[in-house]
Amino acid sequence: MQKKDLGLLVLILVVGTVVALINPRFLSPINIANTANLVGLFGLFSIAEAFVIVTAGIELSVGSVIALLGVVFVDLVVNLGVPWPAALLLTLLLGSAIGTLHGFLVTRMRMQPFVVTLCGLLVYRGIARFYTADATAGFTFGASFPSLEWVFSGRTYGVPHSIVAFSIVAVIAWIVLHRSVFGRHLFAVGKNEEGARFSGIRTGRVIIIAYIICATLTALSAIFFAMYTRSISPASHGNFYELYGIAAAVLGGFSLRGGEGSVVGVVLGVVLLQVLQNLVNLLGIPSSLNFAVMGAVILFGVLADQQFARYRERQRQAQSLRRATAESEA
């Protein structure tokens, strides 16, 4: 575990202890299970966001993609009668197609990731609203899909399946980012894309795959959210979710400059954000301050990242100076 991750874990324990002392309901089984469920739901697209941020990119259309693909999934299952496994596969394929489009525009058309995904944020939200004629999409009264509901919103021994899925994805993401050649290529591209290209890395392909992974995980998250809410209002469903993903990634040590980060850190960042959210609810703080809390967390994370970067740079310079001095004396 890196020093950043350890510090984040200590912060979670401190905040959790304070909240538990103020309101003992924080440690109740029901509250813990509900918080774990939310950690799983928000964690899936937070890891997705991290795959793009590590390449020095950004993904601002996460919330809109969740709204659009959630609407599509519900329509396939409820109105078109498509078996849910096939609907799941089609939704994931649609997500990967969105990721391919974003990656193509960023790498081949040389567009800024901010512009590409900001346009996606507007386009996908608009398509979702047009798709439903600005109406709410959801499961009709009496509709029952027991196997679908158990897989995506059920619990095993009290453990929500969303946290199970998040745990599996987190383990796979950790292996991919920290124990594979592709992961090393991702970090190299984010650190210095031109240098990575000169070293033989196919940077364009690496970036496209990062966006595909991001959009596919977001599609999976969209299905979990659709089954969690049971109804989707395209105008508001998933609003600002990209901020949660960015905040969790930044808190987890993923620099917005790219080339840095830890999957363990993202997991801890998601937990911290949900603990803070739980704190707002349990302490009776107006829910209107939720976004203020998120904004403050992102600001704090970016400031801390900058300070850490400056500290590390000073340390490198000092080590280089000491090494040069030692060599000259020798």
C-alpha positions in Angstrom: 0.0 0.0 0.0 1.3 3.4 -1.0 1.7 6.3 1.5 -1.2 8.1 -0.1 -3.4 5.0 0.2 -2.4 4.6 3.9 -3.2 8.2 4.6 -6.6 7.9 2.9 -7.4 4.8 5.0 -6.5 6.6 8.2 -8.7 9.5 7.1 -11.7 7.1 6.5 -11.2 5.5 9.9 -11.1 8.9 11.6 -14.1 10.2 9.8 -16.0 7.0 10.4 -15.1 7.0 14.1 -16.3 10.6 14.5 -19.6 9.9 12.8 -20.2 6.7 14.8 -19.6 8.6 18.1 -22.0 11.4 17.0 -24.6 9.0 15.6 -24.4 5.3 16.6 -26.8 4.4 13.7 -23.7 4.7 11.4 -22.6 1.2 12.6 -26.0 -0.4 12.3 -26.1 -3.4 9.9 -28.8 -1.8 7.7 -26.8 1.4 7.3 -23.5 -0.5 6.6 -25.3 -2.7 4.0 -26.8 0.3 2.3 -23.5 2.2 2.3 -21.8 -0.9 0.9 -24.4 -1.0 -1.9 -23.7 2.6 -2.8 -20.0 2.1 -2.7 -20.4 -0.7 -5.2 -22.7 1.3 -7.5 -20.5 4.4 -7.5 -17.2 2.4 -7.5 -17.8 0.8 -10.8 -17.8 4.0 -12.8 -15.1 5.5 -10.6 -12.7 2.8 -11.6 -13.8 3.3 -15.2 -12.9 7.0 -14.9 -9.5 6.1 -13.5 -8.5 4.2 -16.6 -8.9 7.4 -18.7 -7.4 9.8 -16.2 -4.2 7.7 -16.0 -3.7 8.5 -19.7 -3.9 12.2 -18.9 -7.5 12.2 -20.3 -10.8 13.0 -18.8 -14.3 11.5 -19.2 -17.1 14.0 -18.6 -20.0 12.0 -20.2 -20.2 9.2 -17.5 -23.5 10.5 -16.1 -25.2 10.9 -19.5 -24.0 7.5 -20.6 -25.5 6.0 -17.5 -28.8 7.7 -18.3 -28.8 6.7 -22.0 -27.7 3.1 -21.5 -30.0 2.6 -18.5 -33.0 3.7 -20.6 -31.9 1.4 -23.5 -31.5 -1.6 -21.1 -34.9 -1.1 -19.5 -36.6 -0.7 -22.9 -34.9 -3.8 -24.3 -36.1 -5.9 -21.3 -39.5 -4.4 -20.5 -40.9 -3.2 -23.8 -39.1 -5.3 -26.5 -39.0 -8.5 -24.5 -35.3 -9.2 -25.1 -34.0 -11.8 -22.6 -32.0 -9.9 -20.0 -28.7 -11.7 -20.7 -28.9 -10.6 -24.3 -29.9 -7.1 -23.2 -26.9 -7.0 -20.9 -24.6 -8.0 -23.8 -26.1 -5.4 -26.1 -25.8 -2.7 -23.5 -22.2 -3.5 -22.9 -21.5 -3.6 -26.6 -23.1 -0.2 -27.0 -21.0 1.1 -24.2 -17.8 -0.2 -25.9 -18.9 1.4 -29.1 -19.2 4.8 -27.3 -15.7 4.3 -25.8 -14.3 3.4 -29.3 -15.8 6.6 -30.7 -14.3 8.7 -27.9 -10.9 7.1 -28.3 -11.0 7.5 -32.1 -11.8 11.3 -31.8 -9.0 11.8 -29.2 -6.3 9.8 -31.0 -7.1 10.0 -34.7 -8.9 13.4 -34.9 -6.5 14.9 -32.3 -9.4 16.4 -30.3 -9.0 17.3 -26.7 -10.6 14.7 -24.3 -12.3 17.5 -22.5 -14.1 18.7 -25.7 -15.0 15.2 -26.9 -16.5 14.0 -23.6 -18.2 17.4 -22.9 -20.0 17.1 -26.2 -20.8 13.5 -25.3 -22.3 14.7 -22.0 -24.7 16.9 -23.9 -25.4 14.5 -26.9 -26.1 11.3 -24.9 -28.4 13.2 -22.4 -30.3 14.7 -25.3 -30.6 11.3 -27.1 -31.9 9.7 -23.8 -34.5 12.4 -23.5 -35.5 12.0 -27.1 -35.6 8.2 -26.8 -38.2 8.4 -24.1 -40.0 11.6 -25.3 -38.7 13.1 -22.0 -40.8 10.6 -20.1 -39.7 8.3 -17.3 -38.6 4.9 -18.3 -39.0 2.0 -15.8 -40.6 -1.3 -14.9 -44.4 -1.4 -15.3 -46.6 -2.2 -12.3 -46.6 -6.0 -11.7 -43.6 -6.7 -14.0 -41.4 -9.3 -12.4 -37.9 -10.4 -13.5 -36.7 -12.4 -10.5 -33.4 -13.6 -11.9 -32.5 -10.2 -13.2 -33.4 -8.5 -9.9 -31.5 -11.0 -7.9 -28.3 -10.7 -10.0 -28.2 -6.9 -10.0 -30.0 -5.8 -6.9 -30.1 -8.9 -4.7 -27.9 -9.8 -1.7 -26.1 -12.9 -0.6 -25.8 -13.4 3.1 -26.6 -9.7 3.4 -23.9 -8.6 1.1 -25.2 -6.5 -1.9 -24.2 -7.9 -5.3 -23.1 -4.4 -6.4 -20.2 -4.5 -3.9 -19.4 -8.0 -5.0 -19.2 -6.8 -8.6 -17.2 -3.8 -7.6 -14.7 -6.0 -5.7 -14.3 -8.3 -8.7 -13.8 -5.4 -11.0 -11.3 -3.7 -8.6 -9.2 -6.9 -8.4 -9.1 -7.2 -12.2 -8.3 -3.5 -12.6 -5.5 -3.8 -10.1 -4.0 -6.7 -12.0 -4.4 -4.9 -15.3 -2.9 -1.5 -14.1 -0.2 -2.7 -11.8 0.8 -6.2 -12.9 0.5 -6.2 -16.7 2.4 -4.8 -19.7 -0.7 -2.9 -20.8 -0.9 -1.2 -17.4 2.7 -0.1 -17.7 1.9 1.2 -21.1 -1.0 3.2 -19.7 1.2 4.8 -17.1 3.9 5.5 -19.7 1.4 7.2 -22.1 0.0 9.3 -19.3 3.5 10.4 -18.1 4.9 11.3 -21.5 2.9 10.3 -24.5 5.6 11.4 -27.0 8.3 9.6 -25.1 6.2 6.4 -24.9 5.6 6.6 -28.7 9.4 6.9 -29.4 10.0 3.9 -27.1 7.8 1.7 -29.3 4.4 1.9 -27.5 1.4 2.2 -29.8 0.0 5.1 -27.8 -3.1 5.5 -30.0 -4.2 2.0 -29.4 -3.5 2.2 -25.7 -5.6 5.3 -25.3 -8.5 3.9 -27.4 -8.5 0.7 -25.2 -8.6 2.9 -22.1 -11.7 4.7 -23.3 -13.3 1.4 -24.3 -12.7 -0.1 -20.8 -14.1 3.1 -19.3 -17.3 3.1 -21.3 -17.9 -0.6 -20.9 -17.6 -0.4 -17.1 -19.9 2.6 -17.2 -22.4 0.5 -19.2 -22.2 -2.2 -16.5 -22.7 0.6 -13.9 -25.7 1.9 -15.8 -27.5 -1.5 -15.5 -26.8 -1.7 -11.8 -28.2 1.8 -11.4 -31.3 1.0 -13.5 -32.1 -2.0 -11.3 -31.4 0.1 -8.2 -33.7 3.0 -9.0 -36.2 0.9 -11.0 -37.1 4.0 -12.9 -35.1 6.5 -15.0 -35.8 10.1 -15.6 -33.4 11.0 -18.5 -33.3 14.6 -17.6 -31.8 14.0 -14.2 -30.6 10.3 -13.9 -26.9 10.2 -13.4 -26.5 14.0 -13.2 -22.9 14.9 -12.0 -21.9 11.3 -11.5 -18.7 12.1 -13.5 -17.8 14.4 -10.6 -18.0 11.5 -8.2 -15.8 9.4 -10.4 -13.2 12.2 -10.9 -13.2 12.9 -7.1 -12.7 9.3 -6.2 -9.8 9.0 -8.7 -8.1 12.2 -7.6 -8.4 11.2 -3.9 -7.0 7.8 -4.9 -3.8 9.5 -6.2 -4.7 9.6 -9.9 -3.1 12.8 -11.1 -5.1 14.8 -13.6 -1.7 15.2 -15.4 -1.7 11.5 -16.0 0.8 8.8 -15.3 0.0 8.2 -11.6 -2.5 6.4 -9.5 -3.5 3.4 -7.6 -6.6 1.2 -7.8 -6.5 0.7 -4.1 -6.6 4.4 -3.8 -9.7 4.7 -6.0 -11.5 2.1 -3.8 -10.6 4.0 -0.7 -11.7 7.3 -2.4 -15.1 5.8 -3.2 -15.5 4.6 0.4 -14.5 8.1 1.8 -17.0 9.9 -0.5 -19.8 7.6 0.6 -18.9 7.9 4.3 -19.0 11.7 3.8 -22.4 11.3 2.1 -23.6 9.1 5.0 -22.3 11.8 7.4 -24.4 14.4 5.6 -27.5 12.3 5.9 -27.0 11.1 9.5 -26.1 14.5 10.9 -29.1 16.2 9.3 -27.0 18.4 7.1 -29.1 19.8 4.1 -28.8 17.5 1.1 -28.3 20.6 -1.0 -24.8 20.8 0.4 -23.9 17.4 -1.2 -22.4 19.0 -4.3 -20.5 21.5 -2.1 -18.9 18.6 -0.3 -18.0 17.0 -3.6 -16.5 20.2 -4.9 -14.5 20.7 -1.7 -13.2 17.2 -1.9 -12.1 17.6 -5.5 -10.4 20.9 -4.7 -8.6 19.4 -1.7 -7.5 16.4 -3.7 -6.1 18.5 -6.6 -4.3 20.8 -4.1 -2.8 17.8 -2.2 -1.7 16.2 -5.5 0.1 19.4 -6.6 1.8 19.7 -3.2 2.9 16.0 -3.3 4.2 16.5 -6.9 6.2 19.6 -5.8 7.6 17.7 -2.8 8.6 14.7 -4.9 10.3 17.0 -7.4 12.3 18.8 -4.7 13.3 15.4 -3.3 14.5 14.2 -6.8 16.5 17.5 -7.3 18.1 17.1 -3.8 19.0 13.5 -4.5 20.5 14.4 -7.9 22.5 17.2 -6.3 23.8 14.9 -3.5 24.7 12.3 -6.1 26.5 14.9 -8.3 28.4 16.2 -5.3 29.5 12.7 -4.2 30.7 11.9 -7.7 32.7 15.2 -7.9 34.4 14.6 -4.6 35.3 11.0 -5.6 
